Amino acid sequence: MSKRRFSLKLKLNVFILSAATIIYCIAIGYVSYRLKTIAYSDSVEIVKSSNREYRNKISEELNVMMESARTLRNVFSTHAKYTAAERDAFFNEVLYSNLEKNPNFLTIGLYWELKTLDPNYKKKNGRMRISYYRADSQIKMQKAIVDTTNAEIKGIYYMARSLNKEMLYDPYYDVVTKELEGVLMTALFVPIQNRAGQFEGLVGIDIALTEMNKLIAGVKPFEGAVSYIVGGNRMIVAHTEQELTGKNFFTSLAKDSIPFKEGMDQVKVSMSNSFIYTNSISKEEYFVSLEPIKIGDNVSNWVIGVEVPTRVILKEAKRVLITTILVGFLGLLLLYIVIYFIAIRIIDPILKGVEFAKNISTGNLGAKLSVRQNDEIGDLAESLSVMATRLTSTMSEIIESSEAIADSSVDLLDSSVSLSDGANNQAASSEEISTSIELMLNRIQENTKNAQETETIAYKAVHGIQAGNESTKVLIQSMGNIVEKISIVNEIATQTNLLAINAAIEASRFGKQGQGFSVVAAEIKKLAEKSKQAAKEINELSSMGLKQAEKTGQKLLEIIPDIEHTAKLVKQIAASSLDQKISSEEINQGIQQLNQVTQQNAESSFQLSVNSQKISKQAEKLKRLIAYFRI
């Protein structure tokens, strides 16, 4: 199954455009993601900045009011310089004047510990309350002495007395002044202290929180944003939805209150906090920013918060993302067009080069390539043209050389045939000589072997004769010993004979009693005579054997030198045969080597003849192949 063929132009466009698309999409995706992240981060920062801005505004307004309370505190701290009448008149004037000049104030109150005004007062509690308040467009005053008891009393005043520091009280509704009943307010408290820092009284300013709703309405960094201020008692001080003002913040949130509780607790620690939560009813996701409200350098329990739907925050990020993708798509389209035309400009000269190479492949070495570019493709085209020129020159020389090779191969074939015949004849002659040399070497080996065996036999004969000569000497000596012993036997026989005669004479003297002994003596005499006769014969034989043994020994002594000389001659013959054998072997080895070389020459000449035939055929084939090219 053949693979589908794609043109270079298609490959360049597909591969380059695919790679560019992937890289471009990755880049656009990364840029889009970064832009979306940055846009989201910027939007979140806008929410936080807006929250901080209004936090600062609220803190600034509260600080201005707190500064008024501090001023009053500084005035009232000089109470010891005045008489009771002077003090009351002067301080009342101050209170009235400040309330009149500050329309945002609902009430200004001055509270004195009775023991501050009367050192003889010994009860735990007891205070004088002087307050100026607005009612029916008029400023009214209330004055009373209350709580003259030692009981444990709880309330705003006693909380402030216990803390003995500046404080922003949580939102509340006034239940003392009937004219202000139902008005949500807060109070700023500044303690009056003696030089030792002991609590002497309190300056309090009540502020209506209706103005906070107007202020909080301006906290709207994005469409759909919700802003609110929550007091320390979790009562809503102000809210974008004004109907929620004065209600418990967590009650209004129902089961969504958990993240807010955690967030507000975190604000007390980190001074700011933000988180995301999903509304359980609308299923809308919100980004929440919380900031604590500060008065001077003190952080109050109040918190300002801003909630913005994340879809609103992401709206700008999505717009940026869509814009980026659209611009990226247009850029990618432009990149496609640019790459397409660049590919065409690159491919055209390559196609010309391919056409030129096809002409060369068909044998047309006269083809021309017209590409004039001052770049790598131009260098390639120039190199192809130079290659074609040099190929034409080379093919011309190859054609001439092939004809010369064809002629030479014919001559080489004839010479190789003659050389092969001569080598074969020489090989046959060498084979005959080698056979004769081997036959002669076998005979020399047999002669050498026989001479060596004869030498061995001769030496054995010499040793045998020497041994026989020694044995003869021993035999002669033994014969002499026998002769000597026979003479002794002869003497014994003579003595026995004499004893037999004497015994016969003695037996005859005893008559009949000696007849038996006479018989024995006669027998002994016979035996002695026989022994004497045998000894005589043995002596004669021994004498003859002795003489023969002496003659034999003499002959053996005469033969030994001749046998030894014969052994030496046989040894020389064996040594000569051995030298002749070695020389014959060397000659045979030389003949074998000559025969081997002759065989190799014959084989080489045959191979040369075969190769000459092949060269001749290849030369003819080369001429046919070269005829393919047209020069």
C-alpha positions in Angstrom: 0.0 0.0 0.0 1.6 3.2 -1.2 1.7 6.3 1.1 -0.1 9.3 0.0 2.2 12.0 -1.4 2.0 15.6 -0.3 3.7 18.5 -2.1 6.4 20.5 -0.3 4.3 23.6 -0.6 1.4 21.8 1.2 3.8 20.5 3.8 5.3 23.9 4.5 2.0 25.5 4.7 0.5 22.8 6.9 3.5 22.3 9.2 4.4 25.9 9.5 0.8 27.1 9.9 0.1 24.3 12.3 3.1 25.1 14.4 2.4 28.8 14.2 -1.2 28.2 15.1 -0.3 26.1 18.2 2.4 28.6 19.3 0.1 31.5 18.6 -2.9 29.9 20.4 -0.6 29.1 23.4 0.6 32.6 23.5 -2.8 34.1 23.1 -4.2 31.7 25.7 -1.5 32.7 28.1 -1.9 36.4 27.4 -5.6 36.1 27.7 -5.3 34.2 30.9 -2.9 36.8 32.3 -5.0 39.7 31.1 -8.1 38.1 32.6 -6.2 37.5 35.8 -4.8 41.0 35.8 -8.3 42.5 35.0 -9.8 40.4 37.8 -7.1 41.5 40.1 -7.5 45.1 39.1 -11.2 44.9 39.6 -10.8 43.4 43.0 -8.3 46.1 43.8 -10.8 48.7 42.7 -13.4 47.2 45.1 -10.8 47.2 47.9 -9.6 50.7 47.1 -13.2 52.0 47.0 -13.9 50.4 50.3 -10.8 51.8 51.8 -11.7 55.3 50.4 -15.1 55.4 52.0 -13.7 53.8 55.1 -11.3 56.7 55.3 -14.1 59.2 54.7 -16.2 57.7 57.5 -13.2 57.6 59.7 -12.4 61.2 58.9 -16.0 62.4 59.7 -15.9 60.5 63.0 -12.5 61.9 63.7 -13.8 65.4 63.2 -16.6 64.7 65.6 -14.3 63.0 68.0 -12.0 66.0 67.9 -14.9 68.2 68.9 -15.5 65.9 71.9 -11.8 66.1 72.8 -11.9 69.9 72.6 -14.9 69.9 75.0 -13.0 67.5 77.2 -10.1 69.8 77.4 -12.4 72.7 78.4 -14.2 70.7 81.0 -10.9 69.4 82.5 -10.4 72.9 84.0 -13.4 72.5 86.2 -11.3 72.9 89.4 -10.5 76.5 88.6 -14.2 77.6 88.8 -16.8 77.8 91.5 -19.9 75.7 91.1 -21.9 78.6 89.8 -19.2 79.8 87.4 -18.6 76.3 86.3 -22.2 75.5 85.5 -22.8 78.7 83.7 -19.7 78.5 81.6 -20.0 74.8 80.8 -23.6 75.1 79.8 -22.8 77.9 77.5 -20.1 75.8 75.9 -22.4 72.8 75.4 -25.1 74.9 73.9 -22.8 76.7 71.6 -21.2 73.5 70.2 -24.6 71.9 69.6 -25.8 75.0 67.8 -22.7 75.1 65.6 -22.8 71.4 64.7 -26.1 70.4 63.0 -25.0 66.8 62.7 -24.9 66.4 66.5 -28.2 65.2 68.0 -27.0 65.5 71.6 -24.0 66.8 73.6 -23.9 65.5 77.1 -21.6 66.2 80.1 -21.5 63.6 82.8 -19.8 64.2 86.2 -19.0 61.8 88.9 -20.5 63.2 92.1 -17.3 62.5 94.0 -15.5 64.7 91.4 -17.7 67.6 92.3 -18.0 66.8 96.0 -14.9 65.1 97.6 -17.0 64.1 100.6 -19.3 61.9 98.4 -18.4 58.3 99.3 -20.9 56.1 97.4 -19.7 53.9 94.6 -22.1 55.4 92.0 -23.7 58.7 91.5 -23.5 61.1 88.6 -24.7 64.4 87.3 -26.1 64.4 83.7 -26.3 67.6 81.7 -27.4 67.2 78.1 -28.4 69.5 75.3 -30.4 68.0 72.4 -32.4 69.0 69.4 -36.2 68.8 69.5 -38.7 70.6 67.3 -36.0 72.7 65.7 -35.0 73.9 69.2 -32.1 73.1 71.5 -33.3 71.9 74.9 -31.4 70.9 78.0 -31.9 68.2 80.6 -30.1 68.0 83.9 -30.4 65.3 86.6 -28.5 63.5 89.4 -29.0 59.8 89.1 -27.7 56.4 90.3 -26.8 57.4 93.8 -26.3 53.9 95.0 -23.6 51.3 95.7 -25.3 48.7 93.5 -23.7 47.2 90.4 -25.2 49.2 87.5 -24.7 48.4 83.8 -25.2 50.9 81.0 -23.4 53.0 78.4 -22.0 55.4 80.9 -20.6 52.7 83.3 -19.1 50.9 80.4 -17.3 54.1 79.3 -16.3 54.7 83.0 -14.8 51.1 83.2 -12.9 51.5 79.9 -11.7 55.0 80.8 -10.8 55.7 77.1 -12.2 57.2 74.0 -14.8 55.0 72.3 -17.3 54.8 69.5 -20.4 53.2 70.9 -22.4 50.7 68.9 -25.6 51.9 67.2 -28.6 52.2 69.5 -32.0 53.8 69.8 -32.3 56.5 72.5 -34.8 55.5 75.1 -34.2 58.5 77.5 -35.1 61.5 75.4 -38.6 61.1 74.2 -38.0 63.6 71.3 -35.3 61.3 69.9 -37.2 58.1 70.4 -36.9 55.8 67.3 -33.8 57.6 66.0 -30.8 55.3 65.3 -27.7 56.9 66.6 -24.3 56.3 67.9 -22.3 58.0 70.6 -18.7 59.3 70.8 -17.3 59.2 74.3 -14.2 61.0 75.6 -13.3 60.5 79.3 -12.5 63.5 81.5 -9.4 62.5 83.7 -7.4 64.2 86.4 -3.6 64.4 86.2 -3.3 60.9 87.6 -5.5 59.6 84.8 -8.4 58.8 87.0 -11.9 59.0 85.6 -13.8 62.2 86.6 -16.5 62.5 84.0 -17.5 62.0 80.4 -18.2 64.1 77.3 -20.6 62.4 75.0 -21.9 63.3 71.5 -24.8 61.5 69.9 -24.8 61.4 66.1 -27.8 60.4 64.0 -26.8 57.6 61.6 -29.2 58.7 58.8 -26.3 60.6 57.2 -24.4 57.3 57.0 -26.9 55.9 54.6 -26.3 58.8 52.3 -22.6 58.2 52.6 -22.8 54.5 52.1 -24.9 54.9 48.9 -21.8 56.4 47.2 -19.8 53.2 47.7 -20.6 51.6 44.4 -17.4 50.7 42.6 -19.4 48.4 40.2 -23.0 47.9 39.1 -24.8 45.7 41.5 -22.4 46.4 44.4 -23.9 46.4 47.9 -22.2 48.4 50.7 -22.9 48.5 54.4 -21.5 49.5 57.8 -21.8 47.1 60.7 -21.4 48.1 64.4 -19.7 46.1 67.0 -23.0 44.8 68.2 -23.6 43.5 64.6 -26.3 46.0 64.0 -26.4 47.5 60.5 -25.4 51.2 60.8 -26.0 51.9 57.1 -26.8 49.8 54.1 -27.3 50.2 50.4 -30.7 48.7 51.0 -31.9 51.3 53.6 -34.7 49.1 54.9 -32.0 46.9 56.5 -30.6 49.7 58.6 -30.9 49.0 62.3 -31.3 45.3 61.8 -28.9 42.5 62.9 -26.5 41.9 60.2 -26.2 38.2 60.6 -29.9 37.7 61.0 -30.4 39.3 57.6 -27.8 36.9 56.1 -29.5 33.8 57.6 -27.3 30.7 56.9 -24.9 32.7 54.8 -23.5 34.4 57.9 -20.7 31.9 58.6 -18.1 33.3 56.2 -19.0 36.8 57.3 -18.4 35.9 61.0 -15.1 34.4 60.1 -14.2 37.4 57.9 -15.1 40.0 60.5 -13.1 38.1 63.1 -10.2 38.2 60.7 -10.5 41.9 60.3 -9.7 42.5 64.0 -6.4 40.7 63.4 -5.3 41.7 59.9 -7.0 45.1 59.7 -8.6 44.0 56.3 -10.0 40.9 54.8 -11.6 39.7 51.6 -13.3 36.5 50.5 -15.8 35.0 48.1 -19.1 33.5 49.0 -22.1 32.2 47.2 -25.6 33.4 48.1 -27.7 30.4 49.1 -30.9 31.9 47.7 -29.8 33.5 44.4 -26.8 31.3 43.9 -24.9 34.4 42.9 -21.2 34.5 43.7 -19.9 37.6 45.5 -16.6 39.1 46.2 -16.6 40.7 49.7 -14.1 43.3 51.0 -14.1 44.2 54.7 -12.3 47.1 56.3 -12.3 48.2 60.0 -13.3 51.8 60.7 -10.6 53.7 62.7 -10.9 56.8 64.8 -7.5 58.3 65.1 -5.0 55.5 65.8 -7.7 53.3 67.5 -9.6 50.6 65.6 -13.3 50.5 66.5 -15.5 47.5 66.3 -17.2 48.9 63.3 -16.7 47.4 59.9 -17.4 48.7 56.4 -18.0 46.1 53.8 -18.6 46.0 50.0 -20.1 43.0 48.1 -19.7 42.8 44.3 -21.0 40.0 42.1 -18.0 38.2 40.6 -19.8 38.2 37.3 -19.6 42.0 37.4 -15.9 41.9 38.4 -15.2 39.4 35.6 -17.3 41.3 33.1 -14.4 43.6 32.3 -12.0 40.6 32.3 -14.2 38.8 29.9 -14.4 41.8 27.7 -10.6 42.0 27.7 -10.5 38.3 27.0 -12.9 38.5 24.0 -11.0 41.5 22.6 -7.7 39.7 23.0 -9.0 36.6 21.3 -10.5 38.6 18.4 -7.3 40.5 17.9 -5.4 37.2 18.2 -7.6 35.7 15.5 -7.1 38.6 13.2 -3.3 38.4 13.8 -3.4 34.7 13.2 -5.2 35.2 9.9 -2.7 37.8 8.9 0.1 35.4 9.9 -1.5 32.7 7.7 -1.4 35.1 4.7 2.2 36.1 5.3 3.4 32.5 5.8 1.5 31.4 2.6 3.3 34.0 0.4 6.6 33.3 2.1 6.1 29.6 1.4 5.3 30.3 -2.3 8.5 32.4 -2.5 10.6 29.7 -1.0 9.0 26.8 -2.9 9.1 28.3 -6.5 12.9 28.2 -6.8 12.9 24.7 -5.1 10.5 23.5 -7.8 12.8 24.8 -10.5 15.6 22.9 -8.8 13.5 19.8 -8.7 12.7 20.1 -12.5 16.3 20.6 -13.2 17.2 17.5 -11.2 14.6 15.5 -13.1 16.2 16.5 -16.4 19.5 15.5 -15.1 18.0 12.1 -13.9 16.7 11.5 -17.5 20.3 11.8 -18.8 19.9 15.4 -20.2 23.2 16.9 -18.8 22.6 20.0 -21.0 19.7 21.2 -18.9 19.9 24.8 -17.4 18.7 26.1 -14.1 17.8 29.8 -14.0 17.5 30.9 -10.4 19.0 34.3 -9.4 18.7 34.7 -5.7 21.2 36.0 -3.2 20.5 33.5 -0.5 20.9 29.8 0.4 18.5 28.7 -2.3 20.5 30.8 -4.9 23.6 29.0 -3.6 21.9 25.7 -4.0 20.9 26.5 -7.6 24.4 27.6 -8.4 25.8 24.4 -6.9 23.4 22.3 -9.0 24.5 24.1 -12.1 28.2 23.6 -11.3 27.4 20.0 -10.5 25.8 19.5 -13.9 28.8 21.1 -15.7 31.2 19.0 -13.8 29.1 15.9 -14.3 29.1 16.6 -18.1 32.9 16.9 -18.1 33.3 13.8 -15.9 30.9 11.7 -18.1 32.9 12.6 -21.2 36.1 11.4 -19.6 34.3 8.2 -18.3 33.1 7.5 -21.9 36.7 7.7 -23.2 38.0 5.7 -20.3 35.3 3.0 -20.8 36.3 2.5 -24.4 40.0 2.2 -23.4 39.0 -0.3 -20.6 37.0 -2.4 -23.1 40.0 -2.6 -25.5 42.5 -3.3 -22.6 40.2 -6.0 -21.2 40.3 -7.9 -24.5 44.1 -7.9 -24.5 44.1 -8.8 -20.8 41.8 -11.7 -21.5 44.2 -13.1 -24.2 47.2 -12.7 -22.0 45.4 -14.3 -19.0 44.5 -17.3 -21.2 48.1 -17.9 -22.2 49.3 -17.4 -18.6 46.7 -19.9 -17.4 47.9 -22.6 -19.9 51.5 -22.1 -18.9 50.7 -22.2 -15.3 48.7 -25.4 -15.7 51.7 -27.1 -17.6 54.1 -26.0 -14.9 51.7 -27.3 -12.2 51.6 -30.7 -13.9 55.4 -30.9 -14.1 55.8 -29.9 -10.5 53.3 -32.5 -9.6 55.4 -35.3 -11.3 58.7 -34.1 -9.7 57.0 -34.0 -6.3 55.8 -37.6 -6.8 59.3 -38.8 -7.7 60.9 -37.0 -4.8 58.3 -38.5 -2.5 59.1 -42.0 -3.8 62.9 -41.4 -3.4 62.3 -40.0 0.1 60.4 -43.2 1.0 63.3 -45.4 -0.1 65.8 -43.3 1.7 63.6 -43.5 4.8 63.6 -47.3 4.4 67.4 -47.5 4.0 67.9 -45.2 6.9 65.6 -47.4 9.0 67.5 -50.6 7.9 70.9 -49.1 8.6 69.7 -48.0 12.0 68.4 -51.5 12.7 71.7 -53.1 11.4 73.7 -50.8 13.7 71.6 -51.8 16.6 72.1 -55.5 15.8 75.9 -55.0 15.4 76.1 -53.4 18.7 74.0 -56.1 20.2 76.4 -58.8 18.6 79.5 -57.0 20.0 77.9 -57.0 23.4 76.8 -60.7 23.0 80.3 -61.8 21.9 81.9 -59.8 24.8 79.4 -61.5 27.1 80.2 -64.9 25.5 83.9 -64.3 25.9 83.4 -63.6 29.6 81.3 -66.7 29.9 84.1 -68.7 28.1 86.6 -67.4 30.6 84.3 -68.4 33.4 83.9 -71.8 31.8 87.7 -72.3 31.4 88.1 -71.4 35.1 85.3 -73.9 35.9 87.0 -76.6 33.8 90.2 -76.0 35.7 88.4 -76.3 38.9 86.7 -79.5 37.7 90.1 -81.0 36.7 91.4 -80.2 40.1 88.4 -81.8 41.8 88.6 -84.9 39.6 92.2 -85.4 40.7 90.9 -85.2 44.3 88.2 -87.8 43.4 90.9 -89.9 41.8 93.0 -89.8 44.9 89.9 -90.7 47.0 89.3 -93.6 44.7 92.9 -94.7 45.0 92.7 -94.5 48.8 89.4 -96.3 48.8 90.8 -99.0 46.7 93.7 -99.3 49.2 91.2 -99.4 52.1 89.2 -102.1 50.3 92.3 -104.2 49.9 93.2 -103.7 53.5 89.6 -104.5 54.5 89.7 -107.7 52.4 93.0 -108.7 54.1 91.5 -108.1 57.5 88.3 -110.0 56.6 90.3 -113.0 55.5 92.0 -113.0 58.9 88.6 -113.4 60.7 87.5 -116.4 58.6 83.8 -116.9 58.3 83.0 -113.9 60.5 84.8 -111.7 58.0 83.3 -113.1 54.9 80.5 -110.6 54.8 82.8 -107.7 55.4 85.1 -109.1 52.7 82.2 -109.0 50.3 81.6 -105.4 51.2 85.2 -104.6 50.8 85.2 -106.3 47.4 82.2 -104.1 46.4 83.9 -101.0 47.7 87.0 -101.9 45.7 84.9 -102.2 42.6 83.2 -99.0 43.3 86.6 -97.3 43.8 87.9 -98.6 40.6 84.8 -97.5 38.7 85.1 -94.1 40.4 88.7 -93.9 39.4 87.9 -94.9 35.8 85.0 -92.3 35.7 87.3 -89.6 37.2 89.8 -90.4 34.5 87.3 -90.1 31.8 85.9 -86.9 33.3 89.4 -85.5 33.5 90.1 -86.3 29.9 86.8 -84.7 28.8 87.4 -81.7 31.0 90.9 -81.3 29.5 89.4 -81.4 26.0 86.6 -79.0 27.0 89.1 -76.7 28.5 91.2 -76.6 25.4 88.1 -76.0 23.2 86.9 -73.2 25.5 90.3 -71.6 25.4 90.2 -71.7 21.6 86.6 -70.4 21.5 87.5 -67.5 23.8 90.5 -66.7 21.5 88.3 -66.7 18.4 85.7 -64.5 20.1 88.4 -62.0 21.0 89.6 -61.9 17.4 86.0 -61.3 16.1 85.1 -58.4 18.4 87.2 -55.7 16.6 85.7 -56.6 13.3 82.2 -56.5 14.6 82.9 -53.1 16.3 84.3 -51.7 13.0 81.2 -53.0 11.2 79.0 -51.3 13.7 80.8 -48.0 13.2 80.5 -48.3 9.4 76.7 -49.1 9.8 76.4 -46.0 12.1 78.1 -43.8 9.5 75.7 -45.2 6.8 72.7 -44.5 9.1 73.9 -40.9 9.7 74.4 -40.4 6.0 71.0 -41.8 5.3 69.5 -39.4 7.9 71.2 -36.4 6.3 70.0 -37.6 2.9 66.5 -37.9 4.4 66.6 -34.4 5.7 67.9 -33.0 2.4 65.3 -35.0 0.6 62.6 -33.6 2.9 63.8 -30.1 2.3 63.8 -30.7 -1.4 60.4 -32.2 -1.2 59.1 -29.2 0.9 60.6 -26.9 -1.7 58.9 -28.9 -4.5 55.6 -28.8 -2.5 55.9 -25.0 -2.1 56.8 -24.7 -5.7 53.9 -26.9 -6.6 51.6 -24.8 -4.3 52.8 -21.6 -5.9 52.3 -23.1 -9.3 48.8 -24.2 -8.3 48.1 -20.7 -7.0 49.5 -19.2 -10.2 47.3 -21.5 -12.2 44.3 -20.6 -10.1 45.1 -16.9 -10.2 45.6 -17.1 -13.9 42.3 -18.8 -14.2 40.7 -16.2 -12.0 42.4 -13.5 -14.0 41.0 -15.0 -17.1 37.5 -15.0 -15.5 37.9 -11.5 -14.2 39.1 -10.3 -17.6 35.9 -11.7 -19.1 33.9 -9.9 -16.4 35.8 -6.7 -17.0 35.1 -7.0 -20.6 31.4 -7.6 -20.0 31.3 -4.7 -17.5 33.1 -2.4 -19.9 30.4 -3.2 -22.5 27.7 -2.6 -19.9 29.4 0.7 -18.8 29.3 1.8 -22.4 25.6 1.0 -22.6 24.9 2.9 -19.4 26.9 5.9 -20.4 25.0 6.0 -23.6 22.0 7.1 -21.4 23.6 10.5 -20.9 23.4 13.1 -23.6 26.4 15.6 -23.5 
